Amino acid sequence: MFVAATLALLVTMAMALTRAFLGPTVYDRIVAVNMFGTKALLLIAVLGFLTERPEFLDIALVYALINFVGVIAIMKFFRYSHLGMPHAKDDLGDL
């Protein structure tokens, strides 16, 4: 059963990589990379369960946080072309 779950995760990771390389827009590629990171997180958790090593769940949680922050930073960069504080005249309409 867990082997089937691991194989299903690997197949969906391959499909996410395909979308990341062939995606028509940059946003499709970013979502595909986020999905790949989520599937990698699940793979780490399944492998930790199979090997009976609960510390893998801690690693998976740290990886999830890094994945989330990274995707938010990339999305902000592609929307505003910078990661620092926005200029006052650039974002007044978004408040």
N, C-alpha and C positions, 0 to 999 in steps of 0.2 A: 504494500500500500504506500509506504513512504518512498519507495523507489519510483512509483508512478507519479507521486507528487513532485519529486525531484526532476524527473524527466519532463513533466508538464511545465515546470518553472524554466527549465533550460530551453524548451521550445518557444515559450513566450518571450524569453530574453533574446532569442535569435530573431523573432519577429520584430521586437522593439529595435534591435540594432538595424534591421533592414529598413524600418521606417525612419530611423535617425539618419541613415545614409541617403535614402531616396526621397525624403519628405519634400513636398513642393515648397513649403514656406519654412522660415526659421522657427516659427512657433510650433509647427508640427515636429520639428527636430528636437526642440527643447522638451516638449511633452514626452517624446519617445525616450529621451535620455532620462527624464524623471521616472518613467515607467521602468526602464532598465534598472535604475537604482533601487526602486521599490522591490522589483523581483530579486535583485541581488540580496537585499535585506531579508526577504523571505527565505532565500536559499541558505543564507547564513543561519537563520533560526532553525530551519529543518535539519541542517547538518549538525548543529549543536544538539538538537533533540536526539538525532540518531546516534551520535557519539557519546551521549549522556554527559555533556559538558555545558552546564548552565551559564558559564561565563560568556559563551557565544551570544547569549541574548543581550548582555551588556554591550558587546561589540556591535550587535545589530542596531541597538538603540542609538548609539553614537553615530553609526553610519546613516541612520534615518535623519538625524538632526543635520548632519553635514549635507546630505542630499537636499533637504528642504531649504536650508540657507543658500546653498549653491544655486538652486533653480530660481529662487527669488532674486538673487543678485544678478543672474544672467538675464532674467526677464526685465529687471530695472535697467540694466545696461542697454539692452536692445530698444527699450522704449525711450529712454532719455539720453542715451549716448554718454553717460557718466555714472559713476557710483557714489560720488560725493554728495554734499548738500546741494539741493536744487537752487538755482538762482531765483530771486524773488519774483522777477517778471515771467519766468518760465512756468511756474506751477500755481499761479494765483487762481486760475480757473478750476483746478482740481480740489481746492480746499472746500 
